[in-house]
């Protein structure tokens, strides 16, 4: 009898070359978003701030900071970032709690989701929490799987960490971002190997809790009613969604162009924020919608490719979580604008006005770019 053992040696190398195709998709998405912000925000900017380029100027400043952060996280070693994760998680959680402080926290529409930032206006800590949760879960999953042959996960620590962040976001009366963070967490649990029975048990537990959180706030119930009954209160609860639908229909096949004919988007409240995709559709039509989703699909393909081509589990989970976060958020926002989902406060990545979401999106893109530099190389197989 002969025992044959096959040993495969695999090395992990940094190629020094980032995924240029992924970088191009990021720049194109940002460019489309900036142009769309310009055509949708000029009227409201003149009306409120007497400056047609108010939102565009602010977005350009945020973009400069965003590109700088993306560059930093492209070269900043993930190993170092992994070592300081406990401090990052603690700091992010403290930032989420700071919104409740009387002087630092900012209250808008009976919700406390922002903190004051000197020279930068306000910042939304829940955006940072999304990134931290992805890194936190990726680190725990990678450790547990690397240290055990069995792929079954000890999920008490990940569930506890995720639950704490989701709970503090819910306390800010930010149900949409809390639910989205929970969805990202569940996706990472599933990808990391959570058994189906535990996955289904987790989902069954979450559904009644989500229903409870919806029912305890009247405005959430009203939003749900407005979604289920599109003809109800068309000049109140359903005004924004109805104007959005009219703008989309007006776009037709090739759109109205970037001229002065974009009348309908000017009737949408906060069109420069959560409903900015309606402006893109009215200006560019079905061709523009198709172009956007092709580009978004390309972004997803390159991002997920970076995730599956690296041998490092932590890097793989980070790339997957970051890519999934941008894609899921984009699809959710587009679905809301098209009245496929109830209205929520989820911005469209690279498009919506605001520095918090844009900065975190660029950081996620930088992390994906860094992971795309990690190459796996099979050296040789040894038979003994």
C-alpha positions in Angstrom: 0.0 0.0 0.0 1.3 3.4 -0.9 0.0 6.6 0.7 0.0 9.5 -1.7 -0.2 13.0 -0.3 -0.7 16.0 -2.6 0.4 19.3 -1.3 -0.5 22.5 -3.1 1.6 25.6 -2.3 -0.2 28.9 -3.0 1.4 32.3 -2.6 -0.4 35.6 -2.2 1.1 38.6 -4.0 0.3 42.2 -4.5 0.6 42.9 -8.2 1.0 46.7 -7.8 -1.7 47.1 -10.5 -5.2 48.0 -9.4 -8.3 46.9 -11.4 -8.4 49.7 -13.9 -11.8 48.6 -15.2 -13.3 48.9 -11.7 -11.7 52.3 -11.3 -13.2 53.5 -14.6 -16.7 52.3 -13.5 -16.3 54.3 -10.2 -15.3 57.4 -12.1 -18.2 57.0 -14.6 -20.8 56.5 -11.9 -19.5 59.6 -10.1 -19.5 61.6 -13.3 -23.1 60.6 -14.1 -24.1 61.4 -10.6 -22.5 64.9 -10.7 -24.1 65.8 -14.0 -27.5 64.6 -12.7 -27.1 66.6 -9.5 -26.4 69.7 -11.6 -29.5 69.3 -13.7 -31.8 68.5 -10.8 -30.6 70.9 -8.1 -30.3 74.3 -9.8 -33.8 75.5 -9.3 -34.1 74.4 -5.6 -30.6 75.9 -5.0 -31.7 79.2 -6.4 -34.9 79.2 -4.4 -33.3 78.4 -1.1 -29.7 79.6 -1.3 -29.8 82.1 -4.2 -27.0 80.1 -5.8 -27.7 77.8 -8.7 -24.5 75.8 -8.1 -24.8 75.5 -4.3 -25.3 71.8 -4.2 -22.8 71.1 -7.0 -20.1 73.1 -5.3 -20.6 71.3 -2.0 -20.6 68.0 -3.9 -17.4 68.8 -5.6 -15.7 69.5 -2.2 -17.1 66.2 -0.9 -15.8 64.5 -4.1 -12.3 65.8 -3.6 -12.3 64.5 -0.1 -13.8 61.2 -1.4 -11.2 60.7 -4.1 -8.5 61.4 -1.5 -10.0 58.8 0.8 -10.3 56.3 -2.0 -6.6 56.7 -2.8 -5.7 56.4 0.8 -7.6 53.1 1.3 -6.2 51.8 -2.0 -2.7 51.8 -0.5 -3.4 51.6 3.2 -2.7 47.9 4.2 -5.7 45.9 5.1 -3.7 44.0 7.7 -3.1 47.3 9.6 -6.8 48.2 9.3 -7.7 44.8 10.6 -5.5 45.3 13.7 -7.2 48.5 14.7 -10.7 47.2 14.0 -11.7 47.1 17.7 -10.9 50.8 18.1 -12.7 51.6 14.8 -15.8 49.7 15.9 -15.8 51.4 19.3 -15.3 54.8 17.8 -18.1 54.3 15.2 -20.5 53.1 17.9 -19.6 56.2 20.0 -20.3 58.4 17.0 -23.7 56.8 16.6 -24.4 57.7 20.3 -23.2 61.2 19.9 -26.3 62.1 17.9 -28.3 62.1 21.1 -26.1 64.8 22.8 -27.9 68.2 23.0 -25.2 70.4 21.4 -23.4 68.0 19.1 -26.5 66.1 17.7 -28.7 67.6 15.1 -32.5 66.9 15.0 -34.4 67.0 11.8 -38.0 65.9 11.3 -38.1 64.5 14.8 -35.1 62.2 14.1 -31.6 62.5 15.5 -29.3 61.1 12.8 -26.5 63.7 12.4 -23.7 65.3 14.3 -22.3 68.8 13.8 -18.9 68.9 12.0 -17.0 72.3 12.0 -16.5 73.6 8.5 -18.2 70.5 7.0 -21.8 71.0 8.2 -23.2 67.7 9.4 -22.2 64.1 9.3 -24.3 61.0 9.5 -22.6 58.3 11.6 -24.8 55.5 10.4 -22.9 55.7 7.1 -19.7 55.0 8.8 -21.4 52.2 10.8 -22.2 50.4 7.5 -18.6 50.2 6.6 -17.5 49.2 10.1 -20.1 46.5 10.3 -18.8 45.0 7.1 -15.2 45.0 8.3 -16.2 43.7 11.8 -18.2 40.8 10.4 -15.5 40.0 7.8 -12.9 39.9 10.5 -14.9 37.6 12.8 -15.9 35.2 10.0 -12.3 35.0 8.6 -10.9 34.2 12.1 -13.5 31.6 12.9 -13.2 29.8 9.6 -9.4 30.0 9.5 -9.1 28.6 13.0 -11.5 25.7 12.5 -11.8 23.0 9.9 -15.6 23.0 10.3 -17.2 25.8 8.3 -20.0 26.0 10.9 -19.9 29.5 12.4 -20.0 30.5 16.0 -22.3 33.4 15.3 -23.0 34.7 18.8 -20.3 37.4 18.7 -21.2 38.5 15.1 -24.9 38.6 15.9 -24.3 40.6 19.1 -22.1 43.2 17.3 -24.6 43.5 14.4 -27.5 43.8 16.8 -25.9 46.6 18.8 -25.3 48.7 15.7 -28.7 48.1 14.3 -30.3 48.9 17.6 -28.6 52.3 18.0 -29.5 53.2 14.4 -33.2 52.3 15.2 -33.0 54.5 18.3 -32.1 57.4 15.9 -35.4 56.8 14.2 -33.6 55.7 11.1 -35.4 52.5 10.3 -34.4 52.4 6.7 -30.6 52.5 7.3 -31.0 50.1 10.3 -32.9 47.6 8.2 -30.4 48.0 5.4 -27.5 47.4 7.7 -29.2 44.3 9.0 -29.7 43.1 5.4 -26.0 43.5 4.6 -25.2 41.6 7.8 -27.5 38.7 6.9 -25.9 38.5 3.4 -22.5 38.2 4.9 -23.7 35.6 7.3 -25.0 33.6 4.4 -21.8 34.0 2.4 -19.7 33.0 5.3 -21.4 29.6 5.6 -24.3 30.0 8.0 -26.4 26.9 7.7 -29.8 27.2 6.1 -31.7 26.3 9.3 -30.0 29.0 11.3 -30.4 31.5 8.4 -34.2 30.7 8.2 -34.5 30.9 12.0 -32.8 34.3 11.9 -35.1 35.6 9.2 -38.2 34.3 11.1 -37.0 36.1 14.2 -36.4 39.4 12.4 -39.8 39.6 10.5 -42.0 40.2 13.6 -39.5 42.6 15.1 -39.5 44.6 11.9 -43.3 44.7 11.8 -43.2 45.9 15.4 -40.8 48.7 14.6 -43.0 49.8 11.7 -46.2 49.9 13.7 -44.8 51.9 16.7 -44.2 55.0 14.5 -47.3 56.5 12.7 -45.2 58.0 9.9 -43.9 54.5 9.0 -47.4 53.2 8.9 -48.5 56.1 6.7 -45.7 55.4 4.3 -46.7 51.8 4.0 -50.3 52.8 3.4 -49.2 55.3 0.8 -47.1 52.5 -1.0 -50.0 50.0 -0.9 -52.5 52.6 -2.1 -50.9 54.8 -4.8 -54.1 56.9 -5.3 -54.3 57.8 -1.6 -53.5 61.4 -0.6 -51.8 62.2 -3.9 -51.1 65.8 -2.8 -49.7 64.6 0.6 -48.1 61.3 1.4 -48.0 60.1 -2.3 -47.0 63.5 -3.8 -43.3 62.7 -4.0 -43.7 59.3 -5.5 -46.4 60.4 -8.0 -44.2 63.3 -9.2 -41.3 60.8 -9.5 -43.5 58.5 -11.6 -44.5 61.4 -13.9 -40.8 62.4 -14.4 -39.9 58.8 -15.3 -42.8 58.5 -17.8 -41.8 61.9 -19.4 -38.3 60.6 -20.1 -39.6 58.3 -22.8 -37.0 56.5 -24.9 -34.2 59.1 -25.2 -35.2 61.5 -22.5 -35.8 65.3 -22.5 -32.1 66.2 -22.5 -30.2 68.5 -20.2 -32.0 71.7 -21.3 -34.7 73.7 -19.6 -37.5 71.2 -20.5 -37.1 69.2 -17.3 -40.2 70.6 -15.6 -41.4 67.6 -13.6 -38.3 67.0 -11.5 -38.6 70.5 -10.2 -41.8 69.5 -8.5 -40.3 66.6 -6.6 -39.4 67.6 -3.0 -35.7 66.9 -2.1 -35.1 65.7 -5.7 -31.3 66.3 -5.3 -31.2 63.7 -2.5 -33.2 60.5 -2.4 -35.1 61.0 -5.6 -32.3 62.1 -7.9 -32.7 59.0 -10.1 -36.0 60.5 -11.3 -34.0 63.4 -12.7 -31.6 61.1 -14.5 -34.5 59.2 -16.1 -36.4 62.3 -17.2 -33.2 63.7 -18.8 -31.9 60.5 -20.4 -35.0 58.3 -20.8 -34.9 54.5 -21.1 -31.5 54.6 -22.8 -30.1 56.4 -19.8 -31.7 53.9 -17.4 -30.2 51.0 -19.4 -26.8 52.7 -19.5 -26.9 53.2 -15.7 -27.7 49.6 -15.0 -25.1 48.2 -17.4 -22.5 50.4 -15.6 -23.8 49.2 -12.2 -23.6 45.6 -13.4 -20.1 46.2 -14.5 -19.2 47.7 -11.1 -20.7 44.6 -9.4 -18.9 42.2 -11.7 -15.5 43.7 -11.0 -16.1 44.1 -7.3 -17.3 40.5 -6.9 -14.4 39.3 -9.1 -12.0 40.9 -6.7 -13.7 39.0 -3.9 -13.5 35.6 -5.4 -10.0 35.9 -6.8 -8.3 36.6 -3.6 -7.2 33.7 -1.3 -7.4 35.8 1.9 -10.8 35.3 3.6 -10.8 38.7 5.3 -10.2 40.5 2.0 -12.7 38.3 0.2 -15.5 39.1 2.7 -14.6 42.8 2.7 -14.8 43.1 -1.0 -18.0 41.1 -1.2 -19.6 43.1 1.6 -18.5 46.5 0.1 -19.7 45.6 -3.4 -23.0 44.2 -2.1 -23.6 47.3 0.0 -23.2 49.7 -3.0 -25.3 47.4 -5.3 -28.1 46.7 -2.9 -28.4 50.4 -1.9 -28.4 51.4 -5.6 -31.1 48.9 -6.5 -33.2 49.8 -3.4 -33.1 53.5 -4.2 -34.0 52.9 -7.8 -36.9 50.7 -6.7 -38.2 53.4 -4.3 -38.0 56.0 -7.1 -39.9 53.6 -9.4 -42.5 52.9 -6.6 -41.5 49.3 -6.3 -40.7 49.8 -2.6 -42.1 52.1 0.1 -40.4 55.5 0.5 -37.3 55.5 2.7 -34.3 57.7 3.3 -31.8 55.7 1.4 -29.5 57.8 -0.9 -28.3 56.7 -4.3 -24.5 56.0 -4.2 -22.4 58.4 -6.3 -25.6 60.4 -7.2 -27.4 61.8 -4.1 -26.3 65.1 -2.6 -24.4 64.7 0.7 -20.9 64.1 1.9 -21.5 61.2 4.4 -22.8 58.7 1.8 -20.4 59.8 -0.9 -17.3 59.6 1.3 -18.1 56.1 2.6 -18.9 54.9 -0.9 -15.5 56.1 -2.1 -13.8 54.4 0.9 -15.5 51.1 0.0 -14.3 51.5 -3.6 -10.8 52.1 -2.4 -10.9 48.9 -0.3 -12.1 47.0 -3.3 -9.4 48.5 -5.5 -6.7 47.4 -2.9 -8.1 43.9 -2.8 -8.1 43.7 -6.6 -4.3 44.1 -6.3 -4.0 40.9 -4.4 -3.3 38.0 -6.7 -3.2 34.3 -6.0 -0.6 32.3 -7.7 -0.4 28.5 -7.7 3.3 27.6 -7.5 3.5 23.8 -7.7 2.1 20.6 -6.5 4.2 18.2 -4.5 3.5 14.4 -4.6 4.9 12.3 -1.8 
